Amino acid sequence: MTDSRYIIGIDLGTTNSVVAYVEADIDRIEEAPIRLFDIPQVVDAGVLEARPIVPSFVLVPAAQETPQGAMALPWDPSAGMAVGEYARRRGEEIPQRLIASAKSWLCNTLVDRKAPILPWESHQPGNAPQIAKLSPVEASAAILGHIRDAWNHTMARTDAGLDERLRIENQLIYLTVPASFDAVARELTMEAAELAGLSQVTLLEEPQAAFYAWIGGSERWRDAVAPGDLILVCDVGGGTSDFSLIQVAEEAGDLVLDRIAVGNHLLVGGNNMDLALAYALSGRLAERGTRLDTWQMSGLWHSCRRAKEQILSDTTIDSLPVTILGRGSKLIGGTITIDLTRELIESVLRDGFLPACTRDDKPKAPQRAGIREFGLAYEADPAITRHLAAFLDRRNPEDKPVVPTAVLFNGGVMKSALLRERVVSVLNSWSGGNPIREIEGSDFDLSVARGAAYYGLARQGKGVRIRGGLGRAYYIGIAAAMPAVPGLPSPTKALCVASFGMEEGTTADITEREFMLLVGEPVVFDFLGSTTRVDDAIGTVVEDWQGEIEAITTLETTLEGDPGQVIPVSLELHVTEVGTLEVYCVSRIDARKWKLEWNVREQ
């Protein structure tokens, strides 16, 4: 039982964000449906509507670039920036004022993600007047902050003011991230949530959330899978492609689900596809004698995104006009118009991003240009099927290639039946004659948020939970307390901090032993692992570990504190839902604690 009224799932997407919620005090999922929260947002200048999807765009215009009051919100009548549909639409016309793909910038290791660098294009000469910029963290926080204010305005407002128990700050929130986000990107996502005033936040991987949505939305999901099934979750969204494998097994007559593999971070998705469509249209315009500059190409990119989404979501639409603002007096009406057709979309997306390939194919290596334009580090090879082949290039215990028996699709890109059919066709060409079936899903744009809310119930024992137990035991090296011996280095013992099979999302501690922590000076922490010592409990110290425990990596850092100070500490351990092992060194003399973190998925 929780003090929160609701469990909330937030899908902070690269292109669109969605919020779902469910009553926290129900006993079983069947007692109450998971509902979508219609998010109030400005959809046109001065026009407010509540919609289940809020586009993940932030518009930061100069004062004269939007009508007075155009971005006004009930909770902020003098808003100086916009989040959502109006930001996207107006941003197509002034792309140098639009922040897009903030989520992808969070994982760009080549920039300072806490520095005000967005909108990225607004630094170009000639784009005066200048505007205040946001960091990727601040841009993500702006989207979450809009969700916070929209929820409180809609769900917590009473005649007497805001009901504190109903404010979103006081609910249990599960915020989704790509399964392949590294530790820094996850930490920055949490910082964005905190900056937006959201405190009770737990991160959850998007492919897992998609699978939870399928479980929660299908009363007969057990009839759709069987022991021995290996399910591929193929999640292709606006900015990333994520793959996961979930094994179906049977224990004591019940079906159990184990996530056994997670793919690498792949910065290829709908954004790449929109840009490819923009280049295809610009090529046709060039054939007519109209060449677009960089500013117009950026606007065309965003316009293609909206038109593509409309065409793929409505089978009755075969084409839509795409309009680009002109740059000169020779253009009649100051605009350029060209049709984006379903035929072009399907050929560019299917053949360019989902080409037929063998399971031995690998993504093409990037060209090593001496100088390249700075920006998001997109994948050099846009062929998602080749990345999928590389993901499945692993062996099972019998040294046979891993072949899924079923696939569950997620992400806005996968709303297209044509693209789903292409992926299934490619998978079947690798299956050795065993047909791979598609598990019927729904709401490709909405399922991640629904699944995150369902997971919140599952954590309370009110639903089916996917297991993700550790495939090895993990240790950190501790220096032995013994007299120094000339010519002999101080021996290192291995302290078990995560036992074999430890479930993700669980915590433990080591309080019966006291350790000494050196702060204020550079130190190293050896991270070790073993696939053979399956019986070591947390807190076990192994003195002679050579041959059974192997070194994995070394963390070099300087912990905050007075130089050379030695602090007695105990240890708190947490394996997160996104695959990181957090070790907290907790001071026994004051309230300080120091966090060490490793990604156990990458080992």
C-alpha positions as CSV (number, residue, x, y, z in Angstrom):
1,M,0.0,0.0,0.0
2,T,1.3,3.5,-0.8
3,D,0.4,7.0,0.4
4,S,0.2,8.1,-3.3
5,R,-3.2,8.3,-4.9
6,Y,-1.9,7.4,-8.4
7,I,0.8,5.4,-10.1
8,I,1.9,7.4,-13.1
9,G,3.9,6.3,-16.2
10,I,5.6,8.9,-18.2
11,D,7.0,8.2,-21.7
12,L,9.4,11.1,-22.2
13,G,9.9,10.4,-25.9
14,T,12.2,11.9,-28.5
15,T,9.3,13.0,-30.7
16,N,6.2,12.6,-28.5
17,S,5.6,12.3,-24.7
18,V,2.7,10.5,-23.1
19,V,1.3,10.1,-19.6
20,A,-0.7,7.2,-18.2
21,Y,-2.0,6.6,-14.7
22,V,-3.8,4.1,-12.5
23,E,-5.2,4.1,-9.0
24,A,-2.5,3.0,-6.6
25,D,-4.7,1.4,-4.0
26,I,-6.4,-1.2,-6.1
27,D,-5.8,-4.9,-5.2
28,R,-5.6,-6.2,-8.8
29,I,-5.1,-4.7,-12.2
30,E,-8.5,-5.9,-13.3
31,E,-10.2,-3.6,-10.8
32,A,-9.3,-0.4,-12.6
33,P,-8.2,0.5,-16.1
34,I,-4.9,2.2,-16.9
35,R,-6.0,5.6,-18.3
36,L,-4.3,8.2,-20.5
37,F,-3.9,11.7,-19.2
38,D,-5.0,14.3,-21.8
39,I,-2.4,17.0,-21.6
40,P,-3.5,20.6,-22.0
41,Q,-1.2,22.4,-24.4
42,V,-1.2,25.3,-26.9
43,V,-2.0,23.8,-30.3
44,D,-2.2,27.1,-32.2
45,A,-1.6,30.7,-31.3
46,G,-3.9,31.4,-28.3
47,V,-5.7,28.0,-28.7
48,L,-5.6,25.5,-25.8
49,E,-6.6,21.8,-26.1
50,A,-6.0,18.7,-24.1
51,R,-4.5,15.8,-26.1
52,P,-3.2,12.4,-25.1
53,I,0.2,13.2,-26.8
54,V,2.3,16.2,-26.2
55,P,5.0,16.6,-28.9
56,S,8.5,16.7,-27.3
57,F,9.3,20.1,-28.8
58,V,10.3,23.3,-27.0
59,L,9.9,26.7,-28.8
60,V,12.0,29.6,-27.4
61,P,11.1,32.5,-29.8
62,A,12.1,36.1,-29.7
63,A,9.4,38.5,-28.6
64,Q,8.4,39.6,-32.1
65,E,8.2,36.0,-33.5
66,T,4.9,35.0,-31.9
67,P,1.7,37.0,-31.4
68,Q,1.2,38.5,-27.9
69,G,-0.5,35.9,-25.7
70,A,0.0,33.1,-28.3
71,M,1.7,30.8,-25.8
72,A,-0.4,31.7,-22.7
73,L,-1.3,28.8,-20.4
74,P,-3.9,28.7,-17.6
75,W,-1.1,28.3,-15.1
76,D,1.3,30.7,-16.9
77,P,-0.5,33.5,-18.8
78,S,2.8,35.2,-19.7
79,A,4.7,32.1,-20.8
80,G,7.8,32.9,-22.8
81,M,8.2,29.5,-24.4
82,A,5.9,26.8,-25.6
83,V,5.9,23.0,-25.3
84,G,3.9,20.7,-27.5
85,E,1.9,21.0,-30.7
86,Y,2.2,24.8,-31.2
87,A,5.9,24.6,-30.5
88,R,6.2,21.9,-33.3
89,R,4.0,23.8,-35.8
90,R,5.5,27.3,-35.3
91,G,9.0,25.7,-35.1
92,E,8.6,24.4,-38.7
93,E,8.5,28.1,-39.7
94,I,11.3,29.3,-37.4
95,P,13.4,26.1,-36.9
96,Q,16.3,28.1,-35.4
97,R,14.1,28.7,-32.4
98,L,13.0,25.1,-32.0
99,I,14.5,22.6,-29.6
100,A,13.9,19.0,-30.9
101,S,15.3,15.7,-29.9
102,A,16.3,16.9,-26.4
103,K,16.3,13.3,-25.3
104,S,18.9,12.4,-27.9
105,W,21.1,15.3,-26.8
106,L,21.1,13.8,-23.3
107,C,23.2,10.9,-24.5
108,N,25.5,12.9,-26.7
109,T,28.9,12.5,-25.0
110,L,30.6,15.1,-27.3
111,V,28.8,18.1,-25.6
112,D,28.4,19.5,-22.2
113,R,24.8,18.3,-21.6
114,K,24.4,20.8,-18.8
115,A,25.5,23.8,-20.9
116,P,22.9,26.1,-22.7
117,I,23.5,24.8,-26.3
118,L,19.9,24.4,-27.6
119,P,18.5,25.3,-30.1
120,W,21.6,24.1,-31.8
121,E,21.1,25.9,-35.1
122,S,20.5,29.3,-33.4
123,H,24.2,30.0,-33.1
124,Q,24.5,30.4,-36.8
125,P,25.4,33.9,-38.1
126,G,22.5,35.9,-39.3
127,N,20.0,34.5,-36.9
128,A,19.6,37.6,-34.8
129,P,17.9,38.5,-32.6
130,Q,19.6,36.3,-30.1
131,I,17.6,34.3,-27.6
132,A,18.3,32.5,-24.3
133,K,19.3,28.9,-24.8
134,L,18.6,25.8,-22.8
135,S,20.8,22.8,-21.9
136,P,19.6,19.3,-22.9
137,V,18.8,18.8,-19.2
138,E,16.8,22.0,-19.0
139,A,15.0,21.3,-22.3
140,S,14.0,17.8,-21.0
141,A,12.9,19.5,-17.7
142,A,10.8,22.0,-19.6
143,I,8.8,19.1,-21.1
144,L,8.4,17.4,-17.8
145,G,7.6,20.7,-16.1
146,H,4.8,21.2,-18.6
147,I,3.5,17.8,-17.8
148,R,3.7,18.6,-14.0
149,D,1.8,21.9,-14.4
150,A,-0.8,20.3,-16.7
151,W,-1.4,17.5,-14.3
152,N,-1.7,19.8,-11.3
153,H,-4.0,22.1,-13.1
154,T,-6.3,19.3,-14.3
155,M,-6.1,16.6,-11.6
156,A,-5.2,18.4,-8.4
157,R,-7.2,21.7,-8.7
158,T,-10.1,22.3,-6.4
159,D,-12.2,25.3,-5.5
160,A,-9.9,25.8,-2.5
161,G,-6.7,25.5,-4.5
162,L,-4.5,22.6,-5.2
163,D,-5.1,19.3,-3.3
164,E,-1.6,18.4,-2.1
165,R,-2.4,14.6,-2.1
166,L,-3.3,14.9,-5.8
167,R,-0.3,16.9,-7.0
168,I,1.9,15.0,-9.3
169,E,4.9,15.7,-7.0
170,N,3.2,13.3,-4.5
171,Q,2.5,10.4,-6.8
172,L,4.7,7.4,-7.7
173,I,6.2,8.1,-11.1
174,Y,7.9,5.6,-13.5
175,L,9.8,7.5,-16.2
176,T,10.9,5.5,-19.2
177,V,14.3,5.7,-20.9
178,P,15.9,3.8,-23.8
179,A,17.3,0.4,-22.6
180,S,20.6,1.5,-24.1
181,F,20.9,4.8,-22.3
182,D,24.3,4.8,-20.5
183,A,24.7,5.7,-16.8
184,V,25.3,9.4,-17.5
185,A,22.3,9.8,-19.7
186,R,20.1,8.1,-17.0
187,E,21.6,10.3,-14.3
188,L,20.9,13.4,-16.4
189,T,17.3,12.2,-17.0
190,M,16.9,12.0,-13.2
191,E,18.3,15.5,-12.9
192,A,15.8,16.8,-15.4
193,A,13.0,15.2,-13.4
194,E,14.3,16.8,-10.2
195,L,14.6,20.1,-12.0
196,A,11.0,19.8,-13.0
197,G,10.0,19.2,-9.3
198,L,9.4,15.4,-9.7
199,S,10.9,13.6,-6.7
200,Q,9.4,10.1,-6.4
201,V,10.8,8.9,-9.8
202,T,12.0,5.5,-10.9
203,L,13.5,4.8,-14.3
204,L,12.2,2.0,-16.4
205,E,13.4,0.7,-19.8
206,E,11.1,1.5,-22.8
207,P,11.2,-2.1,-24.3
208,Q,10.2,-3.5,-20.9
209,A,7.4,-1.0,-20.6
210,A,6.1,-1.9,-24.0
211,F,6.0,-5.6,-23.0
212,Y,4.3,-4.7,-19.7
213,A,1.7,-2.8,-21.8
214,W,1.0,-5.9,-23.8
215,I,0.6,-8.0,-20.7
216,G,-1.6,-5.4,-19.0
217,G,-3.7,-4.9,-22.1
218,S,-4.3,-8.5,-23.0
219,E,-6.5,-10.7,-20.8
220,R,-5.3,-13.8,-22.6
221,W,-1.6,-13.0,-23.0
222,R,-0.7,-16.4,-21.6
223,D,-2.5,-18.0,-24.5
224,A,-0.3,-16.1,-26.9
225,V,3.1,-17.4,-25.7
226,A,4.4,-20.7,-24.4
227,P,7.4,-22.0,-22.5
228,G,10.4,-21.9,-24.7
229,D,9.3,-18.8,-26.6
230,L,12.0,-16.2,-27.1
231,I,10.4,-12.8,-27.8
232,L,12.1,-10.0,-29.5
233,V,10.9,-6.5,-28.5
234,C,11.7,-4.2,-31.5
235,D,11.2,-0.6,-30.4
236,V,11.8,2.0,-33.1
237,G,10.8,5.5,-32.0
238,G,11.6,9.0,-33.0
239,G,15.2,9.1,-32.0
240,T,16.4,5.6,-31.1
241,S,16.0,1.9,-31.9
242,D,16.1,-0.5,-29.0
243,F,16.1,-4.3,-29.0
244,S,15.5,-6.7,-26.1
245,L,15.0,-10.4,-25.8
246,I,12.5,-11.9,-23.3
247,Q,12.5,-15.6,-22.5
248,V,9.3,-17.4,-21.6
249,A,9.7,-20.3,-19.1
250,E,7.6,-22.3,-16.8
251,E,8.0,-22.7,-13.0
252,A,5.5,-24.7,-10.8
253,G,3.0,-24.6,-13.6
254,D,3.1,-20.8,-14.1
255,L,4.6,-18.9,-17.0
256,V,7.5,-16.7,-16.0
257,L,9.3,-14.0,-18.1
258,D,13.1,-13.4,-18.0
259,R,14.7,-10.5,-19.9
260,I,18.0,-12.1,-21.1
261,A,19.5,-9.5,-23.5
262,V,19.5,-5.7,-24.2
263,G,20.9,-4.1,-27.3
264,N,23.3,-1.2,-27.7
265,H,22.4,2.4,-27.9
266,L,21.3,3.1,-31.5
267,L,20.7,6.7,-32.4
268,V,18.7,5.9,-35.5
269,G,14.9,6.2,-35.8
270,G,12.1,8.4,-37.0
271,N,14.3,11.5,-37.0
272,N,16.7,9.9,-39.5
273,M,13.7,8.9,-41.6
274,D,12.2,12.4,-41.6
275,L,15.6,13.8,-42.7
276,A,15.8,11.2,-45.5
277,L,12.4,12.3,-46.8
278,A,13.4,15.9,-46.6
279,Y,16.4,15.2,-48.8
280,A,14.3,13.3,-51.2
281,L,11.9,16.2,-51.6
282,S,14.6,18.8,-51.8
283,G,16.2,16.8,-54.6
284,R,12.9,16.9,-56.5
285,L,12.7,20.7,-55.9
286,A,16.2,21.1,-57.2
287,E,15.2,19.3,-60.4
288,R,12.6,22.1,-60.8
289,G,15.2,24.8,-60.2
290,T,14.5,25.5,-56.6
291,R,17.3,25.0,-54.2
292,L,16.8,25.1,-50.4
293,D,19.3,26.6,-48.0
294,T,20.1,25.2,-44.6
295,W,17.4,27.1,-42.8
296,Q,14.7,25.9,-45.2
297,M,16.0,22.3,-45.0
298,S,15.6,22.4,-41.3
299,G,12.0,23.6,-41.7
300,L,11.4,20.9,-44.4
301,W,12.7,18.2,-42.0
302,H,10.2,19.1,-39.3
303,S,7.3,19.4,-41.9
304,C,8.1,16.0,-43.3
305,R,7.8,14.5,-39.7
306,R,4.3,15.8,-39.3
307,A,3.1,14.7,-42.8
308,K,4.7,11.3,-42.5
309,E,3.0,10.6,-39.2
310,Q,-0.4,11.6,-40.6
311,I,0.0,9.4,-43.7
312,L,1.3,6.3,-41.9
313,S,-1.5,6.6,-39.3
314,D,-4.3,7.0,-41.8
315,T,-4.6,4.5,-44.7
316,T,-7.0,6.7,-46.6
317,I,-4.3,9.4,-47.1
318,D,-2.0,8.9,-50.1
319,S,-0.3,12.3,-50.1
320,L,-0.1,15.6,-48.2
321,P,1.3,19.0,-49.2
322,V,4.5,20.1,-47.4
323,T,5.1,23.8,-47.2
324,I,8.4,25.6,-46.8
325,L,8.8,29.3,-46.2
326,G,10.5,31.1,-49.0
327,R,13.7,33.2,-48.8
328,G,13.4,35.9,-51.4
329,S,11.1,38.2,-53.3
330,K,10.9,35.9,-56.4
331,L,8.8,33.4,-54.5
332,I,5.0,33.9,-55.0
333,G,3.4,34.1,-51.6
334,G,6.7,33.6,-49.9
335,T,6.2,29.8,-49.7
336,I,7.2,26.6,-51.5
337,T,4.9,23.6,-51.6
338,I,5.5,20.0,-52.7
339,D,3.6,16.8,-52.0
340,L,4.9,14.1,-49.8
341,T,3.4,10.8,-51.1
342,R,2.8,7.4,-49.4
343,E,4.8,5.8,-52.2
344,L,7.9,7.9,-51.5
345,I,7.6,7.3,-47.7
346,E,7.3,3.5,-48.1
347,S,10.2,3.3,-50.6
348,V,12.6,5.5,-48.6
349,L,11.8,3.9,-45.2
350,R,11.5,0.3,-46.3
351,D,14.5,0.2,-48.7
352,G,16.7,2.7,-46.9
353,F,16.1,1.8,-43.3
354,L,14.9,-1.8,-43.4
355,P,16.7,-3.4,-46.3
356,A,16.8,-7.2,-46.8
357,C,20.1,-8.6,-45.4
358,T,21.5,-11.8,-44.1
359,R,22.0,-12.6,-40.4
360,D,25.7,-12.4,-41.0
361,D,25.6,-8.8,-42.2
362,K,26.9,-6.1,-39.9
363,P,26.4,-2.3,-39.8
364,K,28.7,-0.5,-42.1
365,A,31.7,1.2,-40.5
366,P,31.6,5.0,-40.5
367,Q,33.7,6.9,-43.0
368,R,36.7,8.5,-41.2
369,A,36.3,12.1,-42.3
370,G,39.0,14.5,-41.1
371,I,36.5,17.1,-40.1
372,R,32.7,16.7,-39.8
373,E,29.9,19.0,-38.7
374,F,29.2,18.9,-35.0
375,G,25.9,17.7,-33.7
376,L,24.1,14.6,-32.7
377,A,26.1,11.4,-33.1
378,Y,23.7,9.5,-35.4
379,E,24.5,5.9,-36.4
380,A,26.7,5.8,-39.5
381,D,24.6,3.0,-41.0
382,P,20.8,3.8,-41.0
383,A,19.9,0.1,-41.8
384,I,18.0,-1.0,-38.7
385,T,17.9,-4.6,-40.0
386,R,21.7,-4.8,-40.0
387,H,21.8,-3.5,-36.5
388,L,19.2,-6.1,-35.6
389,A,21.4,-8.8,-37.2
390,A,24.3,-7.6,-35.0
391,F,22.1,-7.7,-31.9
392,L,21.1,-11.3,-32.6
393,D,24.7,-12.4,-33.4
394,R,25.0,-14.2,-30.0
395,R,25.1,-17.8,-29.0
396,N,22.9,-19.8,-26.7
397,P,24.4,-22.4,-24.3
398,E,24.3,-25.0,-27.1
399,D,26.4,-22.7,-29.3
400,K,23.6,-22.2,-31.7
401,P,22.5,-18.9,-33.1
402,V,19.8,-17.1,-31.1
403,V,16.6,-17.1,-33.1
404,P,13.5,-15.4,-31.7
405,T,10.2,-17.2,-32.0
406,A,8.0,-14.0,-31.9
407,V,8.4,-10.3,-32.2
408,L,6.5,-7.5,-30.4
409,F,6.8,-4.1,-32.0
410,N,6.7,-0.7,-30.4
411,G,7.3,2.9,-31.3
412,G,5.6,5.3,-33.7
413,V,7.6,4.1,-36.7
414,M,6.2,0.7,-36.3
415,K,2.6,1.9,-36.7
416,S,3.2,1.2,-40.4
417,A,2.1,-2.4,-41.2
418,L,4.4,-2.3,-44.3
419,L,7.4,-1.7,-42.0
420,R,6.4,-4.4,-39.6
421,E,5.9,-6.9,-42.4
422,R,9.4,-6.1,-43.7
423,V,11.0,-6.8,-40.3
424,V,9.1,-10.1,-39.9
425,S,10.1,-11.0,-43.4
426,V,13.8,-10.4,-42.7
427,L,13.6,-12.3,-39.4
428,N,12.0,-15.2,-41.2
429,S,14.8,-15.3,-43.7
430,W,17.2,-15.9,-40.7
431,S,15.0,-18.5,-38.9
432,G,15.9,-21.6,-40.7
433,G,12.4,-22.4,-41.7
434,N,10.7,-21.8,-38.4
435,P,8.2,-19.0,-38.9
436,I,8.5,-16.0,-36.5
437,R,5.1,-14.7,-35.6
438,E,4.2,-11.1,-34.7
439,I,2.6,-10.7,-31.3
440,E,-0.4,-8.3,-31.8
441,G,0.2,-5.0,-30.0
442,S,-1.7,-1.8,-30.1
443,D,-1.2,1.9,-29.5
444,F,2.4,2.0,-30.6
445,D,2.7,5.6,-29.5
446,L,0.9,5.1,-26.2
447,S,2.0,1.7,-24.9
448,V,5.2,2.7,-23.2
449,A,3.4,5.0,-20.8
450,R,0.7,2.4,-20.2
451,G,3.3,-0.2,-19.5
452,A,5.2,2.0,-17.1
453,A,2.0,2.5,-15.0
454,Y,1.4,-1.3,-15.1
455,Y,4.9,-1.9,-13.9
456,G,4.2,0.3,-10.9
457,L,1.4,-2.1,-10.0
458,A,3.5,-5.1,-10.7
459,R,6.2,-3.9,-8.3
460,Q,3.5,-4.0,-5.6
461,G,2.6,-7.6,-6.4
462,K,-0.5,-6.6,-8.4
463,G,0.6,-7.8,-11.8
464,V,3.0,-10.1,-13.7
465,R,6.7,-9.0,-13.4
466,I,9.5,-9.6,-15.9
467,R,12.5,-11.0,-14.2
468,G,15.9,-9.7,-14.9
469,G,18.2,-11.5,-12.4
470,L,21.9,-10.9,-12.7
471,G,23.7,-13.5,-14.7
472,R,26.8,-13.4,-12.5
473,A,27.8,-12.3,-9.0
474,Y,29.6,-9.0,-8.7
475,Y,32.3,-7.9,-6.3
476,I,34.5,-4.9,-5.5
477,G,38.1,-5.2,-4.4
478,I,39.0,-4.2,-0.8
479,A,42.5,-3.8,0.4
480,A,43.4,-6.3,3.2
481,A,44.2,-4.9,6.6
482,M,47.7,-6.4,7.3
483,P,51.2,-5.2,7.9
484,A,53.2,-4.1,4.9
485,V,55.8,-6.5,3.5
486,P,58.8,-5.3,1.4
487,G,58.3,-6.2,-2.2
488,L,54.8,-7.6,-1.8
489,P,51.8,-5.5,-2.7
490,S,48.9,-5.4,-0.3
491,P,46.6,-8.3,-1.2
492,T,43.1,-7.5,-2.5
493,K,40.0,-9.4,-1.3
494,A,36.8,-9.6,-3.2
495,L,33.6,-8.4,-1.4
496,C,30.4,-9.6,-2.9
497,V,28.0,-6.7,-3.5
498,A,25.5,-8.4,-5.8
499,S,24.7,-12.1,-5.7
500,F,24.0,-14.3,-8.7
501,G,20.4,-14.0,-9.8
502,M,19.7,-10.8,-7.8
503,E,16.6,-9.2,-9.2
504,E,16.8,-5.8,-10.7
505,G,14.9,-3.2,-8.7
506,T,16.0,-4.8,-5.4
507,T,18.2,-3.5,-2.6
508,A,20.4,-4.9,0.1
509,D,22.9,-3.7,2.6
510,I,26.0,-4.7,4.5
511,T,25.8,-3.2,8.0
512,E,27.3,-5.9,10.0
513,R,30.8,-5.0,8.7
514,E,32.6,-1.7,8.8
515,F,34.9,-0.5,6.0
516,M,37.2,2.4,5.8
517,L,36.7,4.9,2.9
518,L,39.4,7.3,1.7
519,V,38.0,10.6,0.5
520,G,39.5,13.8,-0.9
521,E,42.2,12.1,-2.9
522,P,42.3,10.1,-6.2
523,V,41.4,6.4,-5.5
524,V,40.5,3.3,-7.6
525,F,37.7,0.8,-7.1
526,D,38.2,-2.6,-8.8
527,F,34.9,-4.1,-10.1
528,L,34.9,-7.9,-10.4
529,G,32.6,-10.6,-11.5
530,S,32.1,-14.4,-11.5
531,T,29.8,-16.7,-13.4
532,T,30.8,-19.8,-11.3
533,R,30.4,-18.6,-7.7
534,V,26.6,-18.7,-7.8
535,D,26.2,-19.3,-4.0
536,D,28.1,-16.2,-2.7
537,A,25.7,-14.1,-0.6
538,I,26.0,-10.3,-0.4
539,G,28.7,-9.5,2.1
540,T,30.8,-12.6,1.4
541,V,34.5,-11.8,1.4
542,V,36.7,-14.0,-0.9
543,E,40.4,-14.0,-0.1
544,D,41.8,-16.3,-2.7
545,W,39.7,-15.4,-5.8
546,Q,42.1,-15.9,-8.7
547,G,40.6,-18.3,-11.3
548,E,37.0,-18.0,-10.1
549,I,36.5,-14.2,-10.1
550,E,37.7,-12.0,-12.9
551,A,38.5,-8.3,-13.1
552,I,35.9,-6.4,-15.1
553,T,36.8,-2.7,-14.9
554,T,38.4,-0.1,-12.7
555,L,36.7,3.1,-11.5
556,E,39.0,6.0,-10.9
557,T,37.6,8.9,-9.0
558,T,38.0,11.4,-6.1
559,L,35.3,11.3,-3.5
560,E,34.2,14.5,-2.0
561,G,35.7,15.2,1.4
562,D,38.8,16.6,3.2
563,P,42.0,15.4,1.5
564,G,43.3,12.2,3.1
565,Q,40.4,11.8,5.4
566,V,39.4,8.2,6.2
567,I,35.7,7.6,7.0
568,P,34.2,4.4,8.6
569,V,31.3,3.3,6.3
570,S,28.7,0.6,5.8
571,L,27.4,-0.3,2.3
572,E,24.0,0.0,0.7
573,L,23.4,-1.8,-2.5
574,H,20.8,-1.3,-5.2
575,V,20.4,-3.0,-8.6
576,T,18.2,-0.6,-10.6
577,E,15.5,-1.4,-13.2
578,V,17.8,0.0,-15.9
579,G,20.7,-2.4,-15.1
580,T,23.0,-0.4,-12.9
581,L,24.6,-1.5,-9.7
582,E,24.7,1.3,-7.2
583,V,26.9,1.0,-4.2
584,Y,26.5,3.6,-1.5
585,C,29.2,4.1,1.1
586,V,27.3,5.4,4.1
587,S,29.2,7.2,6.8
588,R,28.9,5.9,10.3
589,I,29.9,9.2,11.9
590,D,27.6,11.7,10.0
591,A,24.9,11.9,7.4
592,R,27.2,11.7,4.3
593,K,27.1,9.0,1.7
594,W,29.1,8.4,-1.5
595,K,27.7,6.7,-4.6
596,L,29.6,4.3,-6.9
597,E,27.9,3.0,-10.0
598,W,28.5,0.4,-12.6
599,N,26.4,-0.8,-15.6
600,V,26.0,-4.6,-15.2
601,R,24.3,-4.9,-18.6
602,E,27.5,-3.9,-20.5
603,Q,29.6,-6.6,-18.8
